[in-house]
Structures are given as structure tokens and as C-alpha cells.
Amino acid sequence: MRLSWKLGRIAGIDVFVHPTFLIVLLPGVLGGSDAIPLILALFGCVLLHEFGHALMARRFGIGTLDITLYPIGGVARLMRIPRAPGAEFLIAIAGPVVNFAIVAVLAAFGFLSLSAEGLSLSQSSFLGQLAILNLGLGIFNLIPAFPMDGGRVLRALLSVGFGRARATTMAARLGRVLAIAFGLMAIFVTQSLLHLILAVFIFLASRSEELQVLSEERMRAHGLSDQSVWYAPPGYHWVDRGGGFWQLSPVSTSPHDRSGSNRWI
Ligand SMILES: [Zn+2]
């Protein structure tokens, strides 16, 4: 069952918004808050961040199933996670780079408008806040909490020295430690339900992707080719049936509800 609402199709990728997204808008709507344009603009930037990942992945021949906006951020579902550390590094870094580029554009625009006195105070404060939020978003995503972008960058770098399996375990363990720390902060410091949900998501996703990578690496050790590891057709995944026997198995009937671990946040 498809829970998300389709916003449209951009650059050949379907964009969805999850109904829970209304949670972040509702307080503003009820209170008649003027924060709504800022929240919408911020999520526009989150969408651009996800397209940074998706379009960089496309350069490496990796398609994106769809992009969905959640209250905790965006998720791009890539057809696969690249095995080559260089490709993973570039796809991971492309998201935060988009946010830093937005900061640079907003700063340049603000500076030019300020010198021409072309912006009202509220307009410049809106652009200033959006720039600060983007800066925060870029930096936050670079925290090495695998599978967040910073964690993927770390895994890619560690892969060079330790190999993919070991690097994934190291990055995923650090990711879980940071997720626990973030979760405790969400409970005792920021008291934010969204932060807590994000912490739980990172904790579970790090374990799920670690298990997936370890099973892929075991499969490679069994002598299956790279092709058979990576090119399971959409909707299918490889299942270890024991004794070195692997079987292609459908993940789910609906392409949108497939719960693969190729989520890119
Ligand atoms: Zn990202």
C-alpha cells in the first residue's frame, strides 16, 4: 500500500511526501505562524540535497527509485549502493555540498541585494535564516553516524584500508553509538520527538545495512561474481539459503513499499 502522496516527477525521479510531514507544518498552520514559508523553503532545500545524491548516483549508472520527504528529512532510494569507495564518497558528499552551495548562493544574493538596498528587513532575515538552516543541515549530515552521509564518507575512506566488510562494521558501530548519544540528547536535552525518531532510524538502519553488506561480502567470498551481487533486478534480492546456495527472492509486490536498505538520507 502506498502511504505517501506524490508531489511530481523531477528529472525522471518520482517525488513523494509522507503524510507525517504535516506534523511539522500543523503547529505553524494552527498558530498562524509565519514560519511556514521558511519550513517549506527548508524542505525544498532538503529535496535539492536528495537530488544531489540521486544525480551524482546517476553519473555512476545507479538509478533512483524515488525520493520521499519525511518530517526527519528526505530519503532517496537508490537502486543499489555502490561498492567502489570513490563512487560512494562522491554520492555521499554530493548532498551536503548542495546545502553549502545554497548557503553560498544565498550569501552572494544577500550581499548583492544589501549593497543595492533591494531587500526589506523581513526578506533579508528570511534568506539569512534559510542560509543558517542550510549550513546546519550540511554540517549535521556530515556527522559520521552511518548510514548518514558523513558515515558513508567514513565507510568509503575506511574501505580503502580495511576492506568493505570491516569498514562497514566499524562505521556502523560508530553510527549506533552516535545514534544512542543523539537519542539521549533528544530525550534529556532537546526533548524533541523528531530527533528521537531520527536517532532510532539511524540505529536500526545502520544495523540493517551492516547485515546486508556482510551478506553481500560473504556471497562474494563464495565466488559469486560482482554482477550477480549487484544486479539483482528491481524488486528482488539475494537470500542465503545455506550451504553456499543463494536464491533470488522478491522483496515485495509494490515497488514503492519495498523495504530495501538502499535508503540514502
Ligand atoms: Zn544526504
Boltz pocket constraint, residues with backbone or C-beta under 6 A from the ligand:
constraints:
  - pocket:
      binder: B
      contacts: [[A, 49], [A, 50], [A, 53], [A, 92], [A, 95], [A, 96], [A, 141], [A, 149], [A, 264], [A, 265]]
      max_distance: 6.0
